[in-house]
Amino acid sequence: MLHINIKSPYIRSSLASLGRLNKEHTNIDIQLHYYTNGTVRHSTRSPLKRQRRKIVIMLLCASVMLSFAVISSSATSTEAYPSDTYKAWSSDGEAETTRELEEFIDISHTFRSTMPKWGSSEGLGQFLTIHDGDSMKNGSIANFSEMKLPIHTGTHVDAPGHVFDHYFDACFDVDTLDLEVLNGPALLVDMLYARISMVHLNCEVMKYLNIPKGVSRVLFRTLNTDRKLMWKSEFDTSYVGFMRVGAKWLVENTDIKLVGVDYLSVAAYDDLIPSHLEIILVEGLKLDDVKAVMYNVHCLPLRLFGAEGSPIRCILIR
């Protein structure tokens, strides 16, 4: 708080005319004192000199106000804090404002050698290799690893060419997938929370869920997550997936354009191909401890020309 006592009426009125004494916009209280040898001195100078003095004081006060305004602005516009809540504190220690920042949830599995691989009882195995000549320990200027990875392992997306050969021949690869479908509002459905005991996602389950019209992206959290199938090396054919009738009902009765599931295939193992209809499929999602609410989902596949799928980094924002 800056205190400058103002004894001269015309200076006080001039400052007020500048709009600088409004405490709603600033915490500066200006009071100007004119002292000579300890006593207040009134000006007896000519009107012209008094006017000049008035202008100088006005410019001085305006400069002080501007400096404090710049400091205040820079202090409140920086919000770089590691926590998910930003708080601005007043001088007496009480919180003035609280702004909840967006919550980011990574629903992609970390690629590891022990994760399941389709049809394998031993898991993915080693997928990163660094040759002797490409290692800094052996004289290379940098480390150059090579990756050999099955496309439909871990968290990934399927392109139509994965199960429709005419799409594969027509180059409907992962690079042709619509990013507007892969990114946007999504509903996460928890099958256990809905008390659905059926093994697979069939027509009755879809009717029971009653997914609203207008919802174009749905992520299904099933028993696969609770059984931790994505954490087991051996491929498990008993995973929960869509049956043919369930997929058909979903296409004909909803506006869904993207389906996400928590194991390596949307389709049930005993009914694989028919449930892969013309909807973007995201598989192998990590949905542990994720609440069943609306999110914004963001899925970004690699741009792999000619590939019928791609590993994907998928996040939820709430």
Order of alpha helices (4+ residues) and beta strands (2+ residues): alpha-beta-beta-alpha-beta-beta-beta-beta-beta-beta-alpha-alpha-beta-alpha-beta-alpha-alpha-beta-beta-beta-beta
